[in-house]
Amino acid sequence: MINKDKIKYNEPIYYMPTYGGVIKITIIKAINDTMMLVKPISKKKDFKAFRTPIEHIFNKPEHAQRGCREWEHYMRHRKKDEKK
């Protein structure tokens, strides 16, 4: 997890776990103390921004890889909550 007091906005220096591995992201803005608006970085495709909790954003790709299991747990519960 990153330190929320030292966040650098609009710089592609952060990583986040996904189902396929790890992606590089840019933090666009803080929605509140726990949620951030992020945008994936890719040379091939332009992605839309989305919300994610700050505890699933990391400084190094190795740390994001280790946090993959917790992120998948969060995603399963998020999808269940959306259906209700």
Wavefront OBJ file of the C-alpha trace (Angstrom):
o trace
v 0.000 0.000 0.000
v 1.164 3.524 -0.691
v 1.460 6.404 1.751
v -1.532 8.662 1.068
v 0.358 11.746 2.283
v 3.048 11.367 -0.419
v 0.910 10.626 -3.487
v 2.122 12.079 -6.777
v -0.861 12.679 -9.047
v -0.802 12.211 -12.843
v 2.511 10.311 -12.816
v 2.630 6.681 -14.004
v 4.647 5.351 -11.060
v 2.153 3.093 -9.264
v 1.084 -0.519 -9.736
v -2.102 -2.471 -9.126
v -2.937 -6.200 -9.250
v -5.355 -7.556 -11.864
v -6.632 -10.985 -12.848
v -3.902 -11.258 -15.479
v -0.991 -9.945 -13.430
v 0.082 -6.407 -12.563
v -0.635 -3.138 -14.393
v 0.980 0.277 -14.190
v -1.452 3.045 -13.236
v -1.663 6.785 -12.769
v -3.582 8.242 -9.846
v -5.808 11.001 -11.175
v -7.417 12.217 -7.956
v -8.548 11.196 -4.486
v -12.289 10.584 -4.252
v -12.156 10.304 -0.450
v -9.676 9.013 2.146
v -9.927 5.391 1.008
v -10.853 5.556 -2.723
v -8.733 6.829 -5.622
v -9.577 7.487 -9.256
v -6.919 5.699 -11.336
v -6.204 5.130 -15.026
v -4.181 2.204 -16.449
v -1.167 3.025 -18.615
v -0.806 1.288 -21.994
v 0.963 2.073 -25.249
v -1.551 0.080 -27.300
v -4.918 1.125 -25.892
v -6.520 4.060 -24.090
v -8.377 2.945 -20.957
v -11.109 4.666 -18.955
v -10.479 5.788 -15.393
v -12.016 3.779 -12.548
v -12.203 3.784 -8.761
v -10.105 1.536 -6.543
v -9.280 1.421 -2.817
v -5.934 2.859 -1.790
v -4.906 -0.416 -0.123
v -4.650 -2.056 -3.577
v -2.206 0.501 -5.016
v 1.508 -0.228 -4.652
v 4.865 1.425 -5.385
v 6.551 -1.707 -6.785
v 5.238 -4.437 -9.099
v 6.484 -7.155 -6.711
v 4.319 -5.762 -3.928
v 1.307 -5.624 -6.254
v 1.876 -9.261 -7.203
v 1.847 -10.237 -3.516
v -1.375 -8.265 -2.976
v -3.199 -10.061 -5.803
v -5.044 -12.468 -3.524
v -6.495 -9.705 -1.342
v -7.487 -7.744 -4.458
v -9.314 -10.764 -5.907
v -11.140 -11.202 -2.586
v -12.175 -7.523 -2.715
v -13.420 -7.901 -6.312
v -15.537 -10.968 -5.506
v -17.243 -9.198 -2.625
v -17.667 -5.977 -4.605
v -19.499 -7.834 -7.384
v -21.765 -9.563 -4.848
v -22.613 -6.226 -3.210
v -23.469 -4.653 -6.594
v -26.026 -7.388 -7.329
v -27.993 -6.666 -4.136
l 1 2 3 4 5 6 7 8 9 10 11 12 13 14 15 16 17 18 19 20 21 22 23 24 25 26 27 28 29 30 31 32 33 34 35 36 37 38 39 40 41 42 43 44 45 46 47 48 49 50 51 52 53 54 55 56 57 58 59 60 61 62 63 64 65 66 67 68 69 70 71 72 73 74 75 76 77 78 79 80 81 82 83 84
